[in-house]
Amino acid sequence: MKPLAIGIRLLLGSFLVGFFGCTMAAPLFQPNVAQIDEANQGYYCPPVPQNEAGFTNIPNFVLTMETFGNPVQVSFTTRVSISTSSAVSLRPVIDGRVPGAPVRPDAFYLYFNSGANQGMDTTLSMSRVFTVSKGVHTFGVQASCQGMFVNLGVRWLTVYELGSAVPKSDG
């Protein structure tokens, strides 16, 4: 047999073993994700007195998911209609608590201010990774609004549990 033919056969054989070996291996971690969409009903965010936090849970913007002890990425997006000189703060909550509390309860939130002389419509998004224990958890979003009018329109909340790191082999 010619050397070129032998080389091609060895190359093809190596490719097939590598390809089928990779595709037949069992995955180390199955995706664990949950999402809720709220497109049917806006949420009028009641104003709180200026300089007060006044965070409240956004109704129908919560999901429950079982996790396996890996970090989770919590992401939310909402369409906001806001009047002149109004503001909105949004923050994730896990099991009814603000992540980071009591050390830094204000550390992870999204703030938007329309500014003077203009109202606006915009889309706000936030995404952050948090540590959670193994078990069933409830994820949600809270809002604090100041000013005349803040309405949260189409919105979604997604929680994705990240896979475990695979240790590097010495070989």
Secondary structure, DSSP 8 states (H G I E B T S, - for coil): --HHHHHHHHHHHHHHHHHHHHHHS--S---EEEEEEE-S--EE--B--TT----EEEEEEEEEEEE-SS-EEEEEEEEEEE-TT-EEEEEEEETTB-TTTTT-TTSS-EEEE--TT--EEEEEEEEEEE---SEEEEEEEEEEEESS-EEEEEEEEEEEE----------
